[in-house]
Amino acid sequence: ATEPKPESLHQPQPARRKPLTAAQKDFLDRALRVNHAGELAATLIYTAQSPPINKAHPHLRPLMKHMYDQEAGHFATFSHLLARHRIRPTAMYPIWSAAATFLGWSTGVMGREAAMACTEAVETEIGEHYNGQVREFLGWVKEMEERGEEVGEELRTLVEDVRRIRDEELEHLDHAVENDAKEANPYELLTGVIRVGCRGAIWVTERV
């Protein structure tokens, strides 16, 4: 609610693109590479979780599909952005794919609470990660405004896309808590290990 919303993000601007600085390009490369890998992992987690969860709890089928569909949309968005900005995907793709599938399957067979605890842990880390990106991009917008430069359509769209995706990820976190994520046993150990794993995966993906 307190996040700044610069007017220039919503006002039509002449089509003029200013090149990113080397530091900004490096940040964008790392951010979008991580986002792309993270959304791939999310789709695989839900793909592996859904069969056991839907079988044991048929009433959760619409929710699981809703969350999967949103993650698939996020993955498509970042696939497009990687191609647009000519950013290579992470070389860890095969490893993260296998790890995400195993995480989804294992928490799925552990039961609804464990599956939801997994979602809570992952989305907590991802929400913080996206928040950091939004703050960085808004800093770029502020600097451009202070220098009297135009905020291009590309940056405006990027900010809005990351904001929207962050909000949908946090919506998933709320769904997980509402569906007894905190009743998982052992909750602290399970979520703690997953969160540490997410932070480690982010660190590696930024660099590899």
Secondary structure, 3 states (H helix, E strand, C coil): CCCCCCHHHCCCCCCCCCCCCHHHHHHHHHHHHHHHHHHHHHHHHHHHHHHHHHHHCHHHHHHHHHHHHHHHHHHHHHHHHHHHHCCCCCCCHHHHHHHHHHHHHHHHHHCHHHHHHHHHHHHHHHHHHHHHHHHHHHHHHHHHHHCCCCCCHHHHHHHHHHHHHHHHHHHHHHHHHHCCHHHCCCHHHHHHHHHHHHHHHHHHHHHC
